Amino acid sequence: MPPAQAAAAREAVRIVAAEPALRARLRANAAGLRAGLARARLDPMGEATAHVVPLIVGDADGTMRVGAALRESGYLVGTIRPPTVPAGTSRLRLTASAAHTPDHIAGCVAALAAAIARG
């Protein structure tokens, strides 16, 4: 492991130990993201407590259009398509962080729902 990477890992462990509120906020934000998606009738994949929230859109072109619309709205969301995933299962990779606010999450869900509705 390069020294810079080792130092970053060491600092991450220090922060986790020193600031447990960040983990609690991350979990709350991940739960808030999943709850917002559920209210928008969007069904995310993955573990209910995970901060990475995959959402299947289906076709690759539609996934890329939704990702571009989110980016234009100010939200950086990963787009994953074949050959990384099987055809027909292209998805968005939403990621909650402790730095997000409830307004960030609500805005992202609203932009996502609108982009999906537009197709």
N, CA, C and O atoms as a printed pandas DataFrame, in Angstrom:
     atom_number atom_name residue_name chain_id  residue_number  x_coord  y_coord  z_coord
0              1         N          MET        A               1    0.854   -1.174    0.000
1              2        CA          MET        A               1    0.000    0.000    0.000
2              3         C          MET        A               1    0.902    1.240    0.000
3              4         O          MET        A               1    1.852    1.307    0.781
4              5         N          PRO        A               2    0.620    2.216   -0.859
5              6        CA          PRO        A               2    1.400    3.455   -0.867
6              7         C          PRO        A               2    1.235    4.214    0.460
7              8         O          PRO        A               2    0.182    4.136    1.092
8              9         N          PRO        A               3    2.269    4.940    0.876
9             10        CA          PRO        A               3    2.208    5.675    2.151
10            11         C          PRO        A               3    1.018    6.629    2.249
11            12         O          PRO        A               3    0.409    6.736    3.314
12            13         N          ALA        A               4    0.679    7.311    1.183
13            14        CA          ALA        A               4   -0.454    8.248    1.234
14            15         C          ALA        A               4   -1.756    7.508    1.490
15            16         O          ALA        A               4   -2.608    7.984    2.240
16            17         N          GLN        A               5   -1.912    6.360    0.877
17            18        CA          GLN        A               5   -3.117    5.566    1.086
18            19         C          GLN        A               5   -3.183    5.035    2.516
19            20         O          GLN        A               5   -4.253    5.007    3.124
20            21         N          ALA        A               6   -2.053    4.621    3.044
21            22        CA          ALA        A               6   -2.001    4.148    4.428
22            23         C          ALA        A               6   -2.345    5.276    5.400
23            24         O          ALA        A               6   -3.068    5.068    6.375
24            25         N          ALA        A               7   -1.821    6.466    5.125
25            26        CA          ALA        A               7   -2.108    7.618    5.991
26            27         C          ALA        A               7   -3.589    7.981    5.933
27            28         O          ALA        A               7   -4.186    8.322    6.954
28            29         N          ALA        A               8   -4.186    7.910    4.737
29            30        CA          ALA        A               8   -5.610    8.212    4.606
30            31         C          ALA        A               8   -6.449    7.186    5.366
31            32         O          ALA        A               8   -7.416    7.552    6.034
32            33         N          ALA        A               9   -6.093    5.920    5.271
33            34        CA          ALA        A               9   -6.824    4.874    6.001
34            35         C          ALA        A               9   -6.696    5.076    7.501
35            36         O          ALA        A               9   -7.668    4.927    8.241
36            37         N          ARG        A              10   -5.510    5.410    7.938
37            38        CA          ARG        A              10   -5.287    5.636    9.365
38            39         C          ARG        A              10   -6.121    6.814    9.870
39            40         O          ARG        A              10   -6.711    6.748   10.948
40            41         N          GLU        A              11   -6.165    7.881    9.090
41            42        CA          GLU        A              11   -6.969    9.053    9.474
42            43         C          GLU        A              11   -8.458    8.711    9.476
43            44         O          GLU        A              11   -9.200    9.181   10.339
44            45         N          ALA        A              12   -8.894    7.903    8.525
45            46        CA          ALA        A              12  -10.302    7.495    8.495
46            47         C          ALA        A              12  -10.668    6.724    9.754
47            48         O          ALA        A              12  -11.736    6.945   10.327
48            49         N          VAL        A              13   -9.803    5.831   10.186
49            50        CA          VAL        A              13  -10.053    5.068   11.416
50            51         C          VAL        A              13  -10.089    6.011   12.619
51            52         O          VAL        A              13  -10.909    5.831   13.519
52            53         N          ARG        A              14   -9.219    7.002   12.642
53            54        CA          ARG        A              14   -9.210    7.975   13.736
54            55         C          ARG        A              14  -10.520    8.752   13.777
55            56         O          ARG        A              14  -11.098    8.951   14.845
56            57         N          ILE        A              15  -10.986    9.190   12.612
57            58        CA          ILE        A              15  -12.226    9.966   12.544
58            59         C          ILE        A              15  -13.414    9.109   12.993
59            60         O          ILE        A              15  -14.265    9.575   13.751
60            61         N          VAL        A              16  -13.471    7.873   12.530
61            62        CA          VAL        A              16  -14.571    6.981   12.923
62            63         C          VAL        A              16  -14.611    6.815   14.435
63            64         O          VAL        A              16  -15.686    6.822   15.035
64            65         N          ALA        A              17  -13.445    6.665   15.051
65            66        CA          ALA        A              17  -13.395    6.488   16.506
66            67         C          ALA        A              17  -13.742    7.775   17.248
67            68         O          ALA        A              17  -14.394    7.738   18.292
68            69         N          ALA        A              18  -13.307    8.908   16.710
69            70        CA          ALA        A              18  -13.467   10.180   17.417
70            71         C          ALA        A              18  -14.814   10.852   17.186
71            72         O          ALA        A              18  -15.247   11.667   18.001
72            73         N          GLU        A              19  -15.479   10.518   16.089
73            74        CA          GLU        A              19  -16.706   11.226   15.731
74            75         C          GLU        A              19  -17.848   10.246   15.395
75            76         O          GLU        A              19  -18.239   10.137   14.233
76            77         N          PRO        A              20  -18.377    9.543   16.390
77            78        CA          PRO        A              20  -19.445    8.574   16.117
78            79         C          PRO        A              20  -20.717    9.229   15.564
79            80         O          PRO        A              20  -21.531    8.551   14.937
80            81         N          ALA        A              21  -20.895   10.511   15.781
81            82        CA          ALA        A              21  -22.084   11.182   15.258
82            83         C          ALA        A              21  -22.105   11.163   13.736
83            84         O          ALA        A              21  -23.178   11.182   13.132
84            85         N          LEU        A              22  -20.935   11.127   13.110
85            86        CA          LEU        A              22  -20.897   11.067   11.650
86            87         C          LEU        A              22  -21.498    9.767   11.133
87            88         O          LEU        A              22  -22.221    9.765   10.137
88            89         N          ARG        A              23  -21.199    8.664   11.811
89            90        CA          ARG        A              23  -21.794    7.385   11.398
90            91         C          ARG        A              23  -23.304    7.406   11.573
91            92         O          ARG        A              23  -24.039    6.906   10.721
92            93         N          ALA        A              24  -23.767    7.983   12.671
93            94        CA          ALA        A              24  -25.205    8.064   12.920
94            95         C          ALA        A              24  -25.881    8.920   11.846
95            96         O          ALA        A              24  -26.959    8.578   11.358
96            97         N          ARG        A              25  -25.242   10.032   11.485
97            98        CA          ARG        A              25  -25.808   10.900   10.448
98            99         C          ARG        A              25  -25.815   10.184    9.093
99           100         O          ARG        A              25  -26.774   10.305    8.331
100          101         N          LEU        A              26  -24.749    9.441    8.795
101          102        CA          LEU        A              26  -24.702    8.684    7.546
102          103         C          LEU        A              26  -25.844    7.679    7.495
103          104         O          LEU        A              26  -26.535    7.573    6.482
104          105         N          ARG        A              27  -26.042    6.946    8.576
105          106        CA          ARG        A              27  -27.135    5.960    8.613
106          107         C          ARG        A              27  -28.494    6.638    8.458
107          108         O          ARG        A              27  -29.366    6.139    7.747
108          109         N          ALA        A              28  -28.667    7.769    9.123
109          110        CA          ALA        A              28  -29.937    8.500    9.016
110          111         C          ALA        A              28  -30.149    9.000    7.592
111          112         O          ALA        A              28  -31.265    8.941    7.077
112          113         N          ASN        A              29  -29.099    9.488    6.956
113          114        CA          ASN        A              29  -29.225    9.973    5.592
114          115         C          ASN        A              29  -29.525    8.836    4.621
115          116         O          ASN        A              29  -30.331    8.997    3.705
116          117         N          ALA        A              30  -28.886    7.694    4.816
117          118        CA          ALA        A              30  -29.173    6.534    3.963
118          119         C          ALA        A              30  -30.619    6.095    4.132
119          120         O          ALA        A              30  -31.295    5.788    3.150
120          121         N          ALA        A              31  -31.093    6.063    5.361
121          122        CA          ALA        A              31  -32.495    5.704    5.624
122          123         C          ALA        A              31  -33.433    6.734    5.015
123          124         O          ALA        A              31  -34.465    6.377    4.446
124          125         N          GLY        A              32  -33.082    8.010    5.130
125          126        CA          GLY        A              32  -33.897    9.072    4.541
126          127         C          GLY        A              32  -33.956    8.978    3.030
127          128         O          GLY        A              32  -35.002    9.226    2.430
128          129         N          LEU        A              33  -32.834    8.619    2.406
129          130        CA          LEU        A              33  -32.811    8.447    0.958
130          131         C          LEU        A              33  -33.726    7.299    0.550
131          132         O          LEU        A              33  -34.523    7.436   -0.378
132          133         N          ARG        A              34  -33.613    6.178    1.235
133          134        CA          ARG        A              34  -34.458    5.022    0.913
134          135         C          ARG        A              34  -35.941    5.342    1.158
135          136         O          ARG        A              34  -36.800    4.943    0.372
136          137         N          ALA        A              35  -36.234    6.050    2.234
137          138        CA          ALA        A              35  -37.626    6.417    2.526
138          139         C          ALA        A              35  -38.170    7.356    1.456
139          140         O          ALA        A              35  -39.314    7.213    1.023
140          141         N          GLY        A              36  -37.357    8.311    1.032
141          142        CA          GLY        A              36  -37.781    9.226   -0.026
142          143         C          GLY        A              36  -38.047    8.495   -1.332
143          144         O          GLY        A              36  -39.022    8.780   -2.027
144          145         N          LEU        A              37  -37.177    7.555   -1.661
145          146        CA          LEU        A              37  -37.388    6.760   -2.874
146          147         C          LEU        A              37  -38.675    5.955   -2.767
147          148         O          LEU        A              37  -39.425    5.851   -3.737
148          149         N          ALA        A              38  -38.932    5.388   -1.602
149          150        CA          ALA        A              38  -40.158    4.609   -1.414
150          151         C          ALA        A              38  -41.398    5.494   -1.576
151          152         O          ALA        A              38  -42.381    5.083   -2.192
152          153         N          ARG        A              39  -41.346    6.711   -1.019
153          154        CA          ARG        A              39  -42.474    7.640   -1.170
154          155         C          ARG        A              39  -42.698    7.999   -2.630
155          156         O          ARG        A              39  -43.830    8.241   -3.048
156          157         N          ALA        A              40  -41.609    8.032   -3.412
157          158        CA          ALA        A              40  -41.703    8.338   -4.843
158          159         C          ALA        A              40  -42.035    7.090   -5.667
159          160         O          ALA        A              40  -42.034    7.126   -6.898
160          161         N          ARG        A              41  -42.317    5.993   -4.972
161          162        CA          ARG        A              41  -42.640    4.705   -5.600
162          163         C          ARG        A              41  -41.492    4.168   -6.448
163          164         O          ARG        A              41  -41.700    3.574   -7.506
164          165         N          LEU        A              42  -40.279    4.394   -5.956
165          166        CA          LEU        A              42  -39.075    3.844   -6.575
166          167         C          LEU        A              42  -38.517    2.808   -5.617
167          168         O          LEU        A              42  -38.466    3.040   -4.409
168          169         N          ASP        A              43  -38.103    1.677   -6.144
169          170        CA          ASP        A              43  -37.718    0.539   -5.320
170          171         C          ASP        A              43  -36.211    0.284   -5.416
171          172         O          ASP        A              43  -35.758   -0.380   -6.348
172          173         N          PRO        A              44  -35.433    0.805   -4.465
173          174        CA          PRO        A              44  -33.989    0.588   -4.525
174          175         C          PRO        A              44  -33.603   -0.840   -4.159
175          176         O          PRO        A              44  -34.356   -1.557   -3.500
176          177         N          MET        A              45  -32.422   -1.233   -4.598
177          178        CA          MET        A              45  -31.868   -2.550   -4.274
178          179         C          MET        A              45  -30.947   -2.409   -3.080
179          180         O          MET        A              45  -30.779   -1.321   -2.530
180          181         N          GLY        A              46  -30.358   -3.511   -2.691
181          182        CA          GLY        A              46  -29.317   -3.502   -1.680
182          183         C          GLY        A              46  -29.836   -3.597   -0.264
183          184         O          GLY        A              46  -31.040   -3.659   -0.015
184          185         N          GLU        A              47  -28.888   -3.606    0.657
185          186        CA          GLU        A              47  -29.214   -3.719    2.076
186          187         C          GLU        A              47  -29.891   -2.444    2.566
187          188         O          GLU        A              47  -29.525   -1.340    2.163
188          189         N          ALA        A              48  -30.862   -2.606    3.423
189          190        CA          ALA        A              48  -31.652   -1.476    3.910
190          191         C          ALA        A              48  -30.819   -0.447    4.659
191          192         O          ALA        A              48  -31.215    0.716    4.729
192          193         N          THR        A              49  -29.681   -0.835    5.219
193          194        CA          THR        A              49  -28.871    0.106    5.997
194          195         C          THR        A              49  -27.649    0.606    5.234
195          196         O          THR        A              49  -26.870    1.392    5.772
196          197         N          ALA        A              50  -27.472    0.171    4.008
197          198        CA          ALA        A              50  -26.280    0.555    3.239
198          199         C          ALA        A              50  -26.374    1.996    2.746
199          200         O          ALA        A              50  -27.458    2.480    2.422
200          201         N          HIS        A              51  -25.228    2.675    2.693
201          202        CA          HIS        A              51  -25.221    4.056    2.205
202          203         C          HIS        A              51  -25.150    4.128    0.684
203          204         O          HIS        A              51  -25.403    5.187    0.109
204          205         N          VAL        A              52  -24.814    3.030    0.026
205          206        CA          VAL        A              52  -24.854    2.951   -1.429
206          207         C          VAL        A              52  -26.202    2.353   -1.800
207          208         O          VAL        A              52  -26.558    1.265   -1.350
208          209         N          VAL        A              53  -26.952    3.084   -2.632
209          210        CA          VAL        A              53  -28.326    2.701   -2.938
210          211         C          VAL        A              53  -28.470    2.526   -4.455
211          212         O          VAL        A              53  -28.632    3.509   -5.177
212          213         N          PRO        A              54  -28.413    1.276   -4.941
213          214        CA          PRO        A              54  -28.607    1.042   -6.370
214          215         C          PRO        A              54  -30.089    1.094   -6.732
215          216         O          PRO        A              54  -30.944    0.617   -5.986
216          217         N          LEU        A              55  -30.373    1.683   -7.894
217          218        CA          LEU        A              55  -31.757    1.782   -8.356
218          219         C          LEU        A              55  -31.785    1.371   -9.826
219          220         O          LEU        A              55  -31.240    2.071  -10.680
220          221         N          ILE        A              56  -32.412    0.247  -10.118
221          222        CA          ILE        A              56  -32.476   -0.235  -11.498
222          223         C          ILE        A              56  -33.416    0.648  -12.312
223          224         O          ILE        A              56  -34.559    0.895  -11.925
224          225         N          VAL        A              57  -32.905    1.116  -13.445
225          226        CA          VAL        A              57  -33.718    1.876  -14.388
226          227         C          VAL        A              57  -34.139    0.952  -15.520
227          228         O          VAL        A              57  -35.269    1.036  -16.002
228          229         N          GLY        A              58  -33.246    0.077  -15.946
229          230        CA          GLY        A              58  -33.571   -0.890  -17.003
230          231         C          GLY        A              58  -32.628   -0.769  -18.173
231          232         O          GLY        A              58  -31.537   -1.339  -18.162
232          233         N          ASP        A              59  -33.046   -0.025  -19.187
233          234        CA          ASP        A              59  -32.207    0.052  -20.378
234          235         C          ASP        A              59  -31.072    1.063  -20.197
235          236         O          ASP        A              59  -31.187    2.028  -19.441
236          237         N          ALA        A              60  -29.990    0.815  -20.902
237          238        CA          ALA        A              60  -28.782    1.626  -20.753
238          239         C          ALA        A              60  -29.009    3.072  -21.170
239          240         O          ALA        A              60  -28.570    3.990  -20.476
240          241         N          ASP        A              61  -29.690    3.290  -22.298
241          242        CA          ASP        A              61  -29.908    4.660  -22.770
242          243         C          ASP        A              61  -30.759    5.461  -21.786
243          244         O          ASP        A              61  -30.465    6.623  -21.506
244          245         N          GLY        A              62  -31.806    4.837  -21.266
245          246        CA          GLY        A              62  -32.650    5.518  -20.286
246          247         C          GLY        A              62  -31.888    5.850  -19.023
247          248         O          GLY        A              62  -32.072    6.919  -18.441
248          249         N          THR        A              63  -31.032    4.938  -18.598
249          250        CA          THR        A              63  -30.217    5.171  -17.404
250          251         C          THR        A              63  -29.292    6.360  -17.618
251          252         O          THR        A              63  -29.132    7.201  -16.733
252          253         N          MET        A              64  -28.685    6.424  -18.798
253          254        CA          MET        A              64  -27.787    7.540  -19.097
254          255         C          MET        A              64  -28.551    8.863  -19.167
255          256         O          MET        A              64  -28.041    9.892  -18.723
256          257         N          ARG        A              65  -29.773    8.847  -19.721
257          258        CA          ARG        A              65  -30.588   10.067  -19.771
258          259         C          ARG        A              65  -30.944   10.548  -18.363
259          260         O          ARG        A              65  -30.862   11.740  -18.069
260          261         N          VAL        A              66  -31.336    9.618  -17.505
261          262        CA          VAL        A              66  -31.683    9.983  -16.126
262          263         C          VAL        A              66  -30.436   10.519  -15.409
263          264         O          VAL        A              66  -30.514   11.525  -14.704
264          265         N          GLY        A              67  -29.305    9.862  -15.585
265          266        CA          GLY        A              67  -28.058   10.336  -14.973
266          267         C          GLY        A              67  -27.693   11.728  -15.439
267          268         O          GLY        A              67  -27.269   12.559  -14.635
268          269         N          ALA        A              68  -27.852   12.001  -16.745
269          270        CA          ALA        A              68  -27.546   13.327  -17.287
270          271         C          ALA        A              68  -28.502   14.382  -16.722
271          272         O          ALA        A              68  -28.084   15.491  -16.391
272          273         N          ALA        A              69  -29.787   14.030  -16.613
273          274        CA          ALA        A              69  -30.763   14.980  -16.052
274          275         C          ALA        A              69  -30.432   15.302  -14.605
275          276         O          ALA        A              69  -30.548   16.451  -14.180
276          277         N          LEU        A              70  -30.021   14.294  -13.848
277          278        CA          LEU        A              70  -29.645   14.534  -12.450
278          279         C          LEU        A              70  -28.412   15.429  -12.374
279          280         O          LEU        A              70  -28.345   16.334  -11.541
280          281         N          ARG        A              71  -27.447   15.176  -13.237
281          282        CA          ARG        A              71  -26.229   15.996  -13.254
282          283         C          ARG        A              71  -26.583   17.452  -13.582
283          284         O          ARG        A              71  -26.055   18.378  -12.966
284          285         N          GLU        A              72  -27.483   17.646  -14.559
285          286        CA          GLU        A              72  -27.920   19.003  -14.912
286          287         C          GLU        A              72  -28.643   19.681  -13.752
287          288         O          GLU        A              72  -28.641   20.908  -13.645
288          289         N          SER        A              73  -29.258   18.882  -12.886
289          290        CA          SER        A              73  -29.947   19.417  -11.704
290          291         C          SER        A              73  -29.012   19.602  -10.512
291          292         O          SER        A              73  -29.424   20.080   -9.455
292          293         N          GLY        A              74  -27.740   19.215  -10.695
293          294        CA          GLY        A              74  -26.762   19.416   -9.635
294          295         C          GLY        A              74  -26.485   18.200   -8.768
295          296         O          GLY        A              74  -25.876   18.326   -7.706
296          297         N          TYR        A              75  -26.925   17.022   -9.205
297          298        CA          TYR        A              75  -26.726   15.804   -8.425
298          299         C          TYR        A              75  -25.830   14.841   -9.199
299          300         O          TYR        A              75  -26.134   14.465  -10.331
300          301         N          LEU        A              76  -24.741   14.455   -8.582
301          302        CA          LEU        A              76  -23.814   13.522   -9.205
302          303         C          LEU        A              76  -24.183   12.107   -8.775
303          304         O          LEU        A              76  -23.991   11.721   -7.622
304          305         N          VAL        A              77  -24.713   11.352   -9.716
305          306        CA          VAL        A              77  -25.160    9.988   -9.459
306          307         C          VAL        A              77  -24.493    9.083  -10.485
307          308         O          VAL        A              77  -24.517    9.364  -11.684
308          309         N          GLY        A              78  -23.903    8.005  -10.013
309          310        CA          GLY        A              78  -23.249    7.076  -10.924
310          311         C          GLY        A              78  -24.249    6.332  -11.786
311          312         O          GLY        A              78  -25.354    6.008  -11.349
312          313         N          THR        A              79  -23.842    6.064  -13.022
313          314        CA          THR        A              79  -24.662    5.268  -13.935
314          315         C          THR        A              79  -23.881    4.002  -14.267
315          316         O          THR        A              79  -22.702    4.067  -14.616
316          317         N          ILE        A              80  -24.532    2.869  -14.159
317          318        CA          ILE        A              80  -23.874    1.587  -14.391
318          319         C          ILE        A              80  -24.676    0.833  -15.446
319          320         O          ILE        A              80  -25.886    0.648  -15.316
320          321         N          ARG        A              81  -23.980    0.405  -16.486
321          322        CA          ARG        A              81  -24.641   -0.274  -17.596
322          323         C          ARG        A              81  -23.746   -1.392  -18.117
323          324         O          ARG        A              81  -22.594   -1.514  -17.699
324          325         N          PRO        A              82  -24.285   -2.225  -19.047
325          326        CA          PRO        A              82  -23.478   -3.320  -19.582
326          327         C          PRO        A              82  -22.165   -2.782  -20.181
327          328         O          PRO        A              82  -22.153   -1.698  -20.765
328          329         N          PRO        A              83  -21.107   -3.504  -20.043
329          330        CA          PRO        A              83  -21.013   -4.896  -19.622
330          331         C          PRO        A              83  -20.820   -5.075  -18.112
331          332         O          PRO        A              83  -20.643   -6.202  -17.650
332          333         N          THR        A              84  -20.852   -3.996  -17.344
333          334        CA          THR        A              84  -20.668   -4.114  -15.898
334          335         C          THR        A              84  -21.820   -4.872  -15.246
335          336         O          THR        A              84  -21.615   -5.630  -14.299
336          337         N          VAL        A              85  -23.027   -4.663  -15.756
337          338        CA          VAL        A              85  -24.212   -5.385  -15.276
338          339         C          VAL        A              85  -24.906   -6.017  -16.487
339          340         O          VAL        A              85  -24.681   -5.581  -17.616
340          341         N          PRO        A              86  -25.739   -7.028  -16.275
341          342        CA          PRO        A              86  -26.427   -7.657  -17.409
342          343         C          PRO        A              86  -27.348   -6.674  -18.141
343          344         O          PRO        A              86  -27.881   -5.743  -17.537
344          345         N          ALA        A              87  -27.526   -6.893  -19.438
345          346        CA          ALA        A              87  -28.442   -6.081  -20.234
346          347         C          ALA        A              87  -29.818   -6.068  -19.570
347          348         O          ALA        A              87  -30.276   -7.083  -19.045
348          349         N          GLY        A              88  -30.465   -4.910  -19.602
349          350        CA          GLY        A              88  -31.789   -4.772  -19.005
350          351         C          GLY        A              88  -31.784   -4.460  -17.524
351          352         O          GLY        A              88  -32.842   -4.268  -16.923
352          353         N          THR        A              89  -30.577   -4.406  -16.916
353          354        CA          THR        A              89  -30.493   -4.104  -15.476
354          355         C          THR        A              89  -29.622   -2.876  -15.205
355          356         O          THR        A              89  -29.061   -2.740  -14.118
356          357         N          SER        A              90  -29.510   -1.987  -16.187
357          358        CA          SER        A              90  -28.736   -0.758  -15.977
358          359         C          SER        A              90  -29.311   -0.017  -14.793
359          360         O          SER        A              90  -30.520   -0.037  -14.562
360          361         N          ARG        A              91  -28.450    0.630  -14.051
361          362        CA          ARG        A              91  -28.892    1.214  -12.790
362          363         C          ARG        A              91  -28.157    2.491  -12.448
363          364         O          ARG        A              91  -27.112    2.816  -13.012
364          365         N          LEU        A              92  -28.740    3.195  -11.511
365          366        CA          LEU        A              92  -28.115    4.365  -10.902
366          367         C          LEU        A              92  -27.482    3.918   -9.601
367          368         O          LEU        A              92  -27.970    3.001   -8.941
368          369         N          ARG        A              93  -26.401    4.568   -9.241
369          370        CA          ARG        A              93  -25.725    4.270   -7.972
370          371         C          ARG        A              93  -25.758    5.547   -7.137
371          372         O          ARG        A              93  -24.891    6.411   -7.262
372          373         N          LEU        A              94  -26.769    5.647   -6.291
373          374        CA          LEU        A              94  -26.890    6.791   -5.398
374          375         C          LEU        A              94  -26.067    6.510   -4.147
375          376         O          LEU        A              94  -26.015    5.372   -3.680
376          377         N          THR        A              95  -25.429    7.532   -3.606
377          378        CA          THR        A              95  -24.598    7.351   -2.425
378          379         C          THR        A              95  -24.901    8.449   -1.419
379          380         O          THR        A              95  -24.698    9.632   -1.692
380          381         N          ALA        A              96  -25.387    8.048   -0.261
381          382        CA          ALA        A              96  -25.626    8.996    0.831
382          383         C          ALA        A              96  -24.315    9.233    1.572
383          384         O          ALA        A              96  -23.465    8.346    1.649
384          385         N          SER        A              97  -24.164   10.423    2.107
385          386        CA          SER        A              97  -23.002   10.718    2.943
386          387         C          SER        A              97  -23.460   11.479    4.181
387          388         O          SER        A              97  -24.585   11.973    4.244
388          389         N          ALA        A              98  -22.579   11.563    5.149
389          390        CA          ALA        A              98  -22.887   12.310    6.373
390          391         C          ALA        A              98  -22.957   13.809    6.096
391          392         O          ALA        A              98  -23.524   14.558    6.891
392          393         N          ALA        A              99  -22.391   14.249    4.983
393          394        CA          ALA        A              99  -22.382   15.671    4.644
394          395         C          ALA        A              99  -23.700   16.138    4.029
395          396         O          ALA        A              99  -23.957   17.340    3.972
396          397         N          HIS        A             100  -24.533   15.214    3.571
397          398        CA          HIS        A             100  -25.802   15.608    2.976
398          399         C          HIS        A             100  -26.782   16.104    4.034
399          400         O          HIS        A             100  -26.757   15.671    5.186
400          401         N          THR        A             101  -27.635   17.011    3.614
401          402        CA          THR        A             101  -28.714   17.504    4.476
402          403         C          THR        A             101  -30.023   16.856    4.030
403          404         O          THR        A             101  -30.090   16.291    2.939
404          405         N          PRO        A             102  -31.055   16.931    4.853
405          406        CA          PRO        A             102  -32.361   16.431    4.401
406          407         C          PRO        A             102  -32.834   17.121    3.117
407          408         O          PRO        A             102  -33.482   16.493    2.280
408          409         N          ASP        A             103  -32.515   18.397    2.962
409          410        CA          ASP        A             103  -32.895   19.105    1.732
410          411         C          ASP        A             103  -32.158   18.550    0.518
411          412         O          ASP        A             103  -32.748   18.423   -0.554
412          413         N          HIS        A             104  -30.868   18.214    0.671
413          414        CA          HIS        A             104  -30.124   17.595   -0.432
414          415         C          HIS        A             104  -30.817   16.309   -0.866
415          416         O          HIS        A             104  -31.027   16.075   -2.056
416          417         N          ILE        A             105  -31.166   15.486    0.106
417          418        CA          ILE        A             105  -31.758   14.178   -0.190
418          419         C          ILE        A             105  -33.132   14.352   -0.831
419          420         O          ILE        A             105  -33.436   13.689   -1.822
420          421         N          ALA        A             106  -33.956   15.224   -0.286
421          422        CA          ALA        A             106  -35.289   15.456   -0.851
422          423         C          ALA        A             106  -35.181   16.007   -2.268
423          424         O          ALA        A             106  -35.944   15.611   -3.149
424          425         N          GLY        A             107  -34.243   16.913   -2.490
425          426        CA          GLY        A             107  -34.056   17.479   -3.827
426          427         C          GLY        A             107  -33.612   16.436   -4.829
427          428         O          GLY        A             107  -34.080   16.421   -5.968
428          429         N          CYS        A             108  -32.714   15.569   -4.413
429          430        CA          CYS        A             108  -32.245   14.499   -5.295
430          431         C          CYS        A             108  -33.383   13.557   -5.650
431          432         O          CYS        A             108  -33.544   13.190   -6.814
432          433         N          VAL        A             109  -34.167   13.166   -4.672
433          434        CA          VAL        A             109  -35.295   12.255   -4.931
434          435         C          VAL        A             109  -36.295   12.918   -5.870
435          436         O          VAL        A             109  -36.802   12.266   -6.783
436          437         N          ALA        A             110  -36.588   14.192   -5.667
437          438        CA          ALA        A             110  -37.528   14.902   -6.535
438          439         C          ALA        A             110  -36.999   14.980   -7.960
439          440         O          ALA        A             110  -37.739   14.736   -8.913
440          441         N          ALA        A             111  -35.719   15.320   -8.110
441          442        CA          ALA        A             111  -35.120   15.399   -9.443
442          443         C          ALA        A             111  -35.101   14.037  -10.110
443          444         O          ALA        A             111  -35.339   13.925  -11.312
444          445         N          LEU        A             112  -34.821   13.005   -9.334
445          446        CA          LEU        A             112  -34.790   11.644   -9.852
446          447         C          LEU        A             112  -36.171   11.200  -10.319
447          448         O          LEU        A             112  -36.314   10.661  -11.416
448          449         N          ALA        A             113  -37.180   11.423   -9.496
449          450        CA          ALA        A             113  -38.542   11.048   -9.861
450          451         C          ALA        A             113  -38.987   11.776  -11.130
451          452         O          ALA        A             113  -39.619   11.179  -12.002
452          453         N          ALA        A             114  -38.657   13.064  -11.233
453          454        CA          ALA        A             114  -39.036   13.840  -12.415
454          455         C          ALA        A             114  -38.294   13.316  -13.650
455          456         O          ALA        A             114  -38.895   13.196  -14.717
456          457         N          ALA        A             115  -37.016   13.008  -13.524
457          458        CA          ALA        A             115  -36.235   12.515  -14.658
458          459         C          ALA        A             115  -36.754   11.159  -15.130
459          460         O          ALA        A             115  -36.827   10.908  -16.333
460          461         N          ILE        A             116  -37.110   10.292  -14.198
461          462        CA          ILE        A             116  -37.640    8.985  -14.577
462          463         C          ILE        A             116  -39.000    9.132  -15.243
463          464         O          ILE        A             116  -39.297    8.426  -16.207
464          465         N          ALA        A             117  -39.831   10.045  -14.737
465          466        CA          ALA        A             117  -41.159   10.269  -15.324
466          467         C          ALA        A             117  -41.034   10.782  -16.762
467          468         O          ALA        A             117  -41.854   10.443  -17.616
468          469         N          ARG        A             118  -40.011   11.596  -17.027
469          470        CA          ARG        A             118  -39.793   12.105  -18.390
470          471         C          ARG        A             118  -39.294   11.014  -19.328
471          472         O          ARG        A             118  -39.438   11.108  -20.547
472          473         N          GLY        A             119  -38.703    9.977  -18.735
473          474        CA          GLY        A             119  -38.183    8.860  -19.534
474          475         C          GLY        A             119  -36.858    9.165  -20.034
475          476         O          GLY        A             119  -36.256    8.346  -20.728
